[in-house]
Amino acid sequence: MIELPNDETSSRSLEEAPSHRSTDDSQSIHTIVLTAQFENLEWVREFVGQAAIDSGLKPSAVYAVQLAVDEAFSNIIEHAYGGECLENVQCSCEITDEALVIMLRDCGQSFRPGKVPDPDLTADLQSRKIGGLGLYFMRQLMDDVDFIFTTDPETGRPCNILKMVKRTEPAN
């Protein structure tokens, strides 16, 4: 059981996470469904962190995975749903022999990564616009970042899927 700190005197387990569910352990795929609220960042960070540990990633790579997913989940809340709401964000982690594959799925406003301009990293801090670094950070932290656009078979709503891959280092 994964323990999450709640405050100095108590702890919570990932099993208590809202709408938590695991699927098909034989394939090492686990899924958690959370509402698009910032308070759920803790749950999603812990969820992917445990998957990263289970996949054999080094601590620095575990942190990179958590940071990338934190940024992606925050962007879904802010941009896909226009702020906190009770819409769902599904996070699935698949552990393979070569990598940890993370998929974040939302059915908010569609996202077109090609329309996001590259950040100007040479500009001084005073002239840089606030924001715009999230996708850049995700691409720097993860080995692969891809976007898939689909339709929810139950509702017919368009959905966004962000697929991020962090490769494990081969054993020596």
C-alpha positions, 0 to 999 in steps of 0.5 A: 500500500502506498502511503501519502502524507496528509499532514504531520500527524496522519497519512493516506493511502493511494487506495483511498484516492478518489475513483482509484482503480487498478487494471490487469496486473498481468500486463502491469497496467494501472489506472487512476481516474481523478477529477480535474482539481488541483487537490488531486495533483498529490494523488497523480504524482504519487500514482506515477511515482510509484509506477516509476519506482516499480519500473526500475527508474532511478530516483532522478528519473522518478522525479522527472516523471512526476514533474512532467505529469504534474505539469500535464495534469495542471495544463489539463485543468487550466486549458482543457477544462478552463479551471477546476471542475468535476470532469475526469482525468484518467491516468494510466501507467504501463510498465514494459521491459523497456519503459514506463508509458504514461497516458493522460486522457481528458475530454476537455477542449482539444489541444493542438501542440503544433499551435504552441510556439517554442518558448524564447529561452534567450529572452530576459526574465522581465520580457518573457511572457508568463507560462508557455514552458509546460510542453517544453518541460515535458519534452525535456523531462520525458523521452517521448511525448505524443498527442492522440485525439480520439472520440469517447465511445460512450459519449461521442465527445472528442478526447485528448490523450497525452502519451509520455514515455520514460525509457528504463536504463538496461541492466548491466 
